Amino acid sequence: MGQAACACNHTAGKTRSSKCWDKRPKIRVFIMAVHPSLLQQFALMRLFTTDALASLAAHSSVHAYAKREVVLSKENPAPSLMFLLEGRLQAIDFTLDGREVGLHFIEEGQYFGEISVLDGLPSPEVVIANKKSQVVMVPAKEVRGLIFTTPPAIEAMTQGLAERIRAQAHQRQILGIISPLQRICALLQNLSKGGKNPEVIANAPTHQEIAIMVNLTRETVTRAFQVLQSQGALARDGDDLKVNTGKLKQLAEKSAD
């Protein structure tokens, strides 16, 4: 079951700690025995045979999560390989003193929980819903054997893990940047490269979601955005951010001087 985020009445913009998660289960929607066509929406699932998909679908379910609800915790091994059907999630962890640290975002169509499924150990990260989301869960005991007996699935998951390691290495480099503005610029450049259009960050993260990824306060991120917008490097377009990559790079280099 999921967990409700933070029952502690935080002041807006303050970082949550590892103690700020209400672990009481919440009521959600379960849709059992999903149709195989639903699983076929995900690239990894399309690597399995039709018969295998039908078997997996019979044991799978769709779960609905509210904003800031915990989707995957670190307490126990992940019971399922999970696919984001709708919404947006963020993987987080906590420092030794309990501060929340943002690791990466999970977008629609992507899967997560695979490390725990593969080694049978607790998840190395917590996953929370950044907005109302729906997650398809394929039981670990059903899918693990299929993964190891399907070479294309092994290759796909290995490539995915390699990409994750590279992304985490780049994230550590960003955290080593001294200038707050330059650090934010580096993250925004990284987010823009991950989309279809480098000039647009679709469904842009909030200032708080950015803050926990670059180890800054929300207020610092807000001030930096004001500077970037005044210089024409960023422009808000609904839920998206329009990015002037040239000016963003110029400001990042200037702030390092």
C-alpha positions as CSV (number, residue, x, y, z in Angstrom):
1,M,0.0,0.0,0.0
2,G,1.1,3.6,-0.5
3,Q,1.9,6.1,2.1
4,A,0.7,9.7,2.6
5,A,3.4,12.3,2.4
6,C,4.2,14.3,5.4
7,A,1.8,14.7,8.3
8,C,4.0,17.4,9.9
9,N,2.5,20.7,8.6
10,H,5.7,21.9,7.0
11,T,6.3,25.6,6.3
12,A,6.2,26.1,2.5
13,G,9.5,25.5,0.8
14,K,11.2,23.8,3.7
15,T,12.9,20.5,3.1
16,R,11.1,17.4,4.4
17,S,13.1,14.8,6.3
18,S,13.0,11.0,6.4
19,K,10.8,11.2,9.5
20,C,8.1,13.2,7.7
21,W,6.2,10.4,6.0
22,D,2.9,9.2,7.3
23,K,2.9,5.4,6.8
24,R,-0.8,4.9,7.2
25,P,-2.2,3.2,4.1
26,K,-4.6,5.2,1.9
27,I,-7.6,4.0,-0.1
28,R,-6.9,3.7,-3.8
29,V,-8.3,2.1,-6.9
30,F,-7.2,-1.4,-7.9
31,I,-8.0,-2.8,-11.4
32,M,-7.0,-6.5,-11.3
33,A,-6.3,-8.7,-14.4
34,V,-5.4,-5.9,-16.8
35,H,-5.7,-6.6,-20.5
36,P,-2.4,-7.6,-22.3
37,S,-2.9,-4.6,-24.6
38,L,-2.2,-2.3,-21.6
39,L,1.2,-4.0,-21.0
40,Q,2.0,-3.6,-24.7
41,Q,2.1,0.1,-24.2
42,F,5.4,-0.3,-22.5
43,A,8.6,-1.0,-24.6
44,L,10.0,-3.5,-22.2
45,M,6.8,-5.6,-22.1
46,R,6.7,-5.8,-25.9
47,L,9.9,-7.9,-25.7
48,F,7.9,-10.8,-24.3
49,T,5.9,-13.3,-26.2
50,T,2.1,-13.0,-26.5
51,D,1.5,-15.9,-24.2
52,A,3.9,-14.5,-21.6
53,L,2.1,-11.1,-21.8
54,A,-1.2,-12.7,-21.3
55,S,0.1,-14.5,-18.2
56,L,1.6,-11.3,-16.8
57,A,-1.6,-9.3,-17.4
58,A,-3.6,-11.8,-15.4
59,H,-1.5,-11.1,-12.3
60,S,-1.0,-7.3,-12.9
61,S,-2.9,-4.4,-11.5
62,V,-3.3,-0.6,-11.9
63,H,-2.9,1.6,-8.8
64,A,-3.8,5.2,-8.5
65,Y,-1.7,7.6,-6.3
66,A,-2.4,11.1,-5.0
67,K,0.2,13.9,-5.2
68,R,3.1,13.4,-2.7
69,E,2.0,9.9,-2.0
70,V,4.7,7.2,-1.6
71,V,4.7,4.8,-4.5
72,L,7.7,2.7,-3.6
73,S,9.5,2.7,-0.2
74,K,12.9,1.4,0.9
75,E,11.6,-0.8,3.7
76,N,11.0,-4.0,1.8
77,P,11.9,-5.5,-1.6
78,A,9.7,-4.1,-4.3
79,P,6.7,-6.5,-4.8
80,S,6.4,-5.6,-8.5
81,L,8.1,-4.2,-11.6
82,M,6.3,-0.9,-11.9
83,F,5.4,1.2,-15.0
84,L,4.1,4.8,-15.0
85,L,0.9,4.9,-17.0
86,E,-0.1,8.4,-16.2
87,G,1.3,11.3,-14.2
88,R,4.9,12.0,-13.0
89,L,7.0,10.5,-10.2
90,Q,10.3,11.4,-8.5
91,A,12.9,9.2,-7.0
92,I,14.3,10.6,-3.7
93,D,16.5,9.5,-0.9
94,F,17.6,11.1,2.4
95,T,21.0,12.3,3.7
96,L,22.4,11.0,7.0
97,D,20.8,14.0,8.8
98,G,17.4,13.2,7.3
99,R,17.2,15.8,4.5
100,E,15.3,15.0,1.3
101,V,17.4,14.6,-1.8
102,G,15.9,14.4,-5.3
103,L,17.5,11.8,-7.6
104,H,15.7,11.7,-10.9
105,F,12.2,11.9,-12.4
106,I,10.1,9.1,-13.8
107,E,8.1,10.0,-16.8
108,E,5.1,8.3,-18.4
109,G,6.0,5.0,-20.1
110,Q,9.1,4.4,-17.9
111,Y,9.6,1.6,-15.4
112,F,11.1,1.5,-12.0
113,G,11.7,-0.8,-9.1
114,E,13.8,-3.1,-11.3
115,I,16.9,-3.2,-9.1
116,S,14.8,-4.7,-6.2
117,V,13.1,-7.1,-8.6
118,L,16.4,-8.3,-9.9
119,D,18.3,-8.8,-6.6
120,G,15.4,-9.3,-4.2
121,L,16.7,-6.6,-1.8
122,P,14.9,-3.4,-0.6
123,S,14.7,-0.6,-3.1
124,P,17.7,1.8,-3.0
125,E,15.4,4.8,-3.4
126,V,12.0,6.1,-2.4
127,V,9.6,7.0,-5.2
128,I,6.8,9.6,-4.7
129,A,4.1,11.0,-6.9
130,N,4.7,14.6,-8.0
131,K,1.1,14.7,-9.3
132,K,-1.9,12.4,-9.5
133,S,-0.6,9.3,-11.1
134,Q,-1.5,5.8,-12.2
135,V,1.0,2.9,-12.0
136,V,0.8,-0.5,-13.5
137,M,2.3,-3.2,-11.2
138,V,3.6,-6.5,-12.6
139,P,4.4,-8.9,-9.8
140,A,8.1,-9.5,-9.3
141,K,7.7,-13.3,-8.8
142,E,6.0,-13.5,-12.2
143,V,8.2,-11.2,-14.3
144,R,11.7,-11.9,-12.8
145,G,12.1,-15.4,-14.4
146,L,10.8,-14.1,-17.8
147,I,13.4,-11.3,-17.7
148,F,16.3,-13.7,-17.2
149,T,15.1,-16.1,-19.9
150,T,14.5,-13.4,-22.5
151,P,17.8,-12.0,-23.9
152,P,16.3,-8.8,-25.4
153,A,14.8,-7.9,-22.0
154,I,18.1,-8.5,-20.3
155,E,19.8,-6.3,-22.8
156,A,17.1,-3.5,-22.4
157,M,17.3,-3.5,-18.6
158,T,21.2,-3.5,-18.7
159,Q,21.1,-0.5,-21.0
160,G,18.6,1.2,-18.8
161,L,20.8,0.6,-15.7
162,A,23.8,1.9,-17.5
163,E,22.0,5.1,-18.5
164,R,20.9,5.5,-14.9
165,I,24.5,5.2,-13.6
166,R,25.7,7.8,-16.1
167,A,22.9,10.2,-15.2
168,Q,23.7,9.8,-11.5
169,A,27.4,10.5,-12.2
170,H,26.4,13.7,-14.0
171,Q,24.1,14.6,-11.1
172,R,27.0,14.3,-8.7
173,Q,29.0,16.7,-10.9
174,I,26.2,19.2,-10.7
175,L,26.1,19.0,-6.9
176,G,29.8,19.8,-6.9
177,I,29.3,23.2,-8.6
178,I,29.7,26.0,-6.0
179,S,27.6,28.7,-7.6
180,P,23.8,28.2,-7.0
181,L,22.9,29.9,-10.2
182,Q,25.4,27.8,-12.2
183,R,24.1,24.6,-10.5
184,I,20.5,25.4,-11.4
185,C,21.6,26.2,-15.0
186,A,23.4,22.9,-15.3
187,L,20.3,21.0,-14.1
188,L,18.0,22.9,-16.5
189,Q,20.4,22.1,-19.4
190,N,20.3,18.5,-18.4
191,L,16.5,18.4,-18.2
192,S,16.2,20.2,-21.6
193,K,18.5,17.6,-23.3
194,G,16.3,14.8,-22.0
195,G,13.2,15.9,-23.9
196,K,12.2,15.7,-27.6
197,N,12.8,19.4,-28.0
198,P,15.9,20.9,-26.3
199,E,14.2,24.3,-26.4
200,V,11.4,23.1,-24.1
201,I,11.3,21.4,-20.7
202,A,7.9,19.7,-20.9
203,N,5.9,19.4,-17.7
204,A,8.6,21.3,-15.9
205,P,9.3,20.4,-12.2
206,T,8.4,22.9,-9.5
207,H,10.9,25.0,-7.7
208,Q,10.7,22.7,-4.7
209,E,11.4,19.6,-6.9
210,I,14.4,21.4,-8.4
211,A,15.6,22.5,-5.0
212,I,15.9,19.0,-3.6
213,M,17.8,17.9,-6.7
214,V,20.5,20.7,-6.4
215,N,20.6,20.9,-2.6
216,L,19.3,24.4,-2.4
217,T,16.3,26.1,-0.7
218,R,13.1,26.7,-2.8
219,E,13.6,30.4,-2.2
220,T,17.1,30.3,-3.8
221,V,15.7,28.5,-6.8
222,T,12.9,31.1,-7.1
223,R,15.4,33.9,-7.1
224,A,17.5,32.2,-9.7
225,F,14.5,31.7,-11.9
226,Q,13.7,35.4,-11.7
227,V,17.2,36.2,-12.9
228,L,17.0,33.6,-15.7
229,Q,13.6,34.9,-16.8
230,S,14.7,38.6,-16.7
231,Q,17.7,37.7,-18.9
232,G,15.5,35.9,-21.4
233,A,17.0,32.4,-20.7
234,L,13.7,31.0,-19.5
235,A,10.0,31.7,-20.2
236,R,7.0,30.0,-18.6
237,D,4.5,28.5,-21.0
238,G,1.7,26.8,-19.0
239,D,3.2,23.7,-17.4
240,D,6.3,23.9,-19.7
241,L,9.4,26.0,-19.7
242,K,10.8,27.5,-22.9
243,V,14.6,27.5,-22.8
244,N,17.0,29.7,-24.7
245,T,19.9,27.3,-24.6
246,G,22.4,29.8,-25.7
247,K,21.6,32.4,-23.0
248,L,21.3,29.6,-20.4
249,K,24.8,28.4,-21.2
250,Q,26.1,32.0,-21.3
251,L,24.7,32.8,-17.8
252,A,26.0,29.5,-16.4
253,E,29.5,30.3,-17.6
254,K,29.2,34.0,-16.4
255,S,28.0,32.9,-12.9
256,A,31.1,30.8,-12.5
257,D,33.5,33.8,-13.0
